Amino acid sequence: MIEQDTVKLLRECDAGIKMGVSSIDEVLPKVSDKEFEKKLTKCKEEHEKLDRELQSLLDEFHDDGKEPNPMAKGMSWIKTNMMLAMNESDKVIADLMTDGCNMGVKSLNKYLNEYKAADEVSKDITKRLINLEEKLTVDIRKYL
């Protein structure tokens, strides 16, 4: 049970990191404020650093990880592009990123509760990912 919950939790983190990095990549070229751009870039780098750690753990379990849900990714892409087509501003980008981070935090907390038997290392990675998402929402509030 421990190994099964551990792998499932790591897979969800993998999908979450991929979704976060993809979302940042999508909006980064449209950001006008240099400080905002730096915050997003730093957050992306932290996600990628955590992802490398996560991938080595998944490799230990001989698991390929998990891609984000195609429907969720598609809906995110549509929402982002529609909102930015109407108003391409840092305010809209901050709003979109805040919504995405909040959804990620909610999902990751749900998985932490669901996969209680996961090992402490995978729970720690999940908590660090949650903290990254929460920190970004705080860091970009001034752009809302």
C-alpha positions in Angstrom: 0.0 0.0 0.0 2.8 2.4 0.8 4.5 1.9 -2.5 1.2 2.2 -4.4 0.2 5.4 -2.7 3.7 6.8 -3.1 3.7 6.3 -6.8 0.2 7.7 -7.2 1.2 10.8 -5.3 4.4 11.3 -7.3 2.4 10.9 -10.5 0.0 13.6 -9.5 2.9 15.9 -8.6 4.4 15.1 -12.0 1.3 16.1 -13.8 0.9 19.3 -11.6 4.5 20.4 -12.3 4.1 19.8 -16.0 0.8 21.8 -16.0 2.5 24.6 -14.0 5.5 24.9 -16.3 3.3 24.7 -19.4 1.1 27.5 -18.1 4.1 29.7 -17.2 5.6 29.1 -20.7 2.3 30.1 -22.3 2.1 33.5 -20.6 5.7 34.4 -20.1 6.2 36.0 -23.6 3.2 38.2 -22.9 4.3 39.7 -19.6 5.3 43.3 -19.8 6.6 44.0 -16.3 10.2 42.8 -15.9 9.8 42.1 -12.1 6.7 40.0 -12.8 8.6 38.2 -15.6 11.5 37.4 -13.1 9.0 36.0 -10.6 7.4 33.7 -13.1 10.8 32.6 -14.4 12.1 31.8 -10.9 8.9 29.9 -10.1 9.3 27.9 -13.4 13.0 27.1 -12.5 11.9 25.9 -9.0 9.2 23.7 -10.6 11.8 22.2 -12.9 14.3 21.6 -10.0 11.6 19.8 -8.1 10.7 17.9 -11.2 14.2 16.5 -11.5 14.0 15.3 -8.0 10.6 13.8 -8.6 11.7 12.1 -11.8 14.6 10.3 -10.0 12.1 9.0 -7.5 9.8 7.8 -10.2 12.7 6.1 -11.9 13.4 4.2 -8.7 9.8 2.8 -9.0 10.2 2.2 -12.7 7.4 4.6 -13.4 7.0 7.0 -16.3 5.0 9.6 -14.3 1.8 11.2 -15.5 0.9 13.8 -18.1 -1.7 16.5 -17.2 -5.3 15.7 -18.0 -5.7 16.6 -21.7 -9.1 18.1 -21.0 -7.8 20.3 -18.2 -4.8 21.3 -20.2 -7.0 22.1 -23.2 -9.5 24.1 -21.2 -6.7 26.0 -19.5 -5.2 26.9 -23.0 -8.6 28.1 -24.3 -9.3 30.2 -21.2 -5.8 31.7 -21.3 -5.9 32.6 -25.0 -9.5 33.9 -24.9 -8.8 36.2 -21.9 -5.5 37.4 -23.3 -7.1 38.1 -26.7 -9.6 40.4 -25.0 -7.1 42.1 -22.8 -3.4 41.2 -22.9 -2.2 42.7 -19.6 -0.2 41.7 -16.6 -3.4 42.0 -14.6 -5.1 39.3 -16.6 -1.9 37.1 -16.5 -1.7 37.5 -12.7 -5.4 36.5 -12.5 -4.9 33.4 -14.7 -1.8 32.3 -12.8 -3.5 32.8 -9.4 -6.5 30.7 -10.5 -4.2 28.0 -11.8 -2.1 28.0 -8.6 -5.2 27.8 -6.5 -6.5 24.8 -8.4 -3.1 23.1 -8.1 -3.0 23.7 -4.3 -6.5 22.4 -4.0 -5.8 19.2 -6.0 -2.4 18.5 -4.4 -4.0 18.8 -0.9 -6.7 16.4 -2.0 -4.1 13.9 -3.2 -2.2 14.3 0.1 -5.3 13.3 1.9 -6.2 10.6 -0.5 -2.8 8.9 -0.5 -2.2 8.8 3.2 0.1 5.8 3.0 2.6 7.5 0.7 6.1 7.7 2.0 7.4 10.8 3.7 9.7 11.8 0.8 6.8 12.0 -1.6 4.7 13.8 0.9 7.5 16.3 1.3 7.8 16.9 -2.4 4.1 17.5 -2.6 4.2 20.0 0.3 7.1 21.8 -1.4 5.1 22.0 -4.6 2.1 23.3 -2.7 4.4 25.9 -1.1 5.8 27.0 -4.5 2.3 27.5 -5.8 1.1 29.4 -2.7 4.2 31.6 -2.8 3.7 32.6 -6.4 0.1 33.7 -5.6 1.4 35.9 -2.9 4.3 37.2 -5.0 2.0 38.3 -7.9 -0.8 39.8 -5.9 0.3 43.3 -6.7 -0.3 42.7 -10.4 -4.0 41.7 -9.9 
